[in-house]
Amino acid sequence: MSQNQEFRVYLITKRDILRFIVVEIIIGSMTYKLALNLFHNSILAGAGGWACTEGLKRLVKLTG
C-alpha cells in the first residue's frame, strides 16, 4: 500500500449546477431544435446542437 495517501474534496456549488442546467440542457435543446428545423436530419441536428453548445461554452471561457 502506498505511503502517500491523498484525500480529495470536490466542491460543487449552486452556480455550477445552474450553469450546467442552463448551458447544457436549455441552450443545447434550443440549438438542437433550431438545427433540426434547418437540416431536417436528426444526426446533423445532434451534431449541430453539440457544436453550438461547445462553441458557446468556449466563447464564454475565453471572455470570462
WOSULKA-V135386 format. One record per residue. SS is DSSP state (H for helix, E for strand, C for the rest). PHI is phi in whole degrees, 0 to 359 (none if undefined). D_CENTER is the distance of its C-alpha to the mean C-alpha in Angstrom with 2 decimals. Layout:
BEGIN
<<SS | PHI | D_CENTER> <SS | PHI | D_CENTER>>
END
This chain:
BEGIN
<<C | none | 38.02> <C | 288 | 36.45> <C | 282 | 37.89> <C | 266 | 34.70> <C | 264 | 32.59> <C | 247 | 29.37> <C | 237 | 27.76> <C | 256 | 24.17> <C | 240 | 22.70> <C | 251 | 19.01> <C | 261 | 18.47> <C | 247 | 15.65> <C | 269 | 16.30> <H | 298 | 16.01> <H | 298 | 14.13> <H | 297 | 11.31> <H | 293 | 11.32> <H | 296 | 11.62> <H | 296 | 8.88> <H | 298 | 6.44> <H | 297 | 8.59> <H | 293 | 8.84> <H | 286 | 5.62> <H | 286 | 4.05> <H | 272 | 7.75> <H | 287 | 9.93> <H | 291 | 8.75> <H | 298 | 7.53> <H | 294 | 10.99> <H | 294 | 12.76> <H | 291 | 11.93> <H | 295 | 12.85> <H | 298 | 16.01> <H | 297 | 16.88> <H | 293 | 16.63> <H | 294 | 18.61> <H | 291 | 21.22> <H | 283 | 21.51> <H | 264 | 21.72> <C | 56 | 23.13> <C | 213 | 21.61> <H | 290 | 18.91> <H | 291 | 18.11> <H | 293 | 17.76> <H | 294 | 15.82> <H | 296 | 13.22> <H | 293 | 13.15> <H | 293 | 13.19> <H | 296 | 10.36> <H | 295 | 8.13> <H | 296 | 9.89> <H | 294 | 9.65> <H | 294 | 5.96> <H | 294 | 6.08> <H | 297 | 9.38> <H | 294 | 8.68> <H | 297 | 6.68> <H | 288 | 9.71> <H | 295 | 12.08> <H | 294 | 11.49> <H | 294 | 11.91> <H | 289 | 15.06> <H | 275 | 16.55> <C | 250 | 15.92>>
END
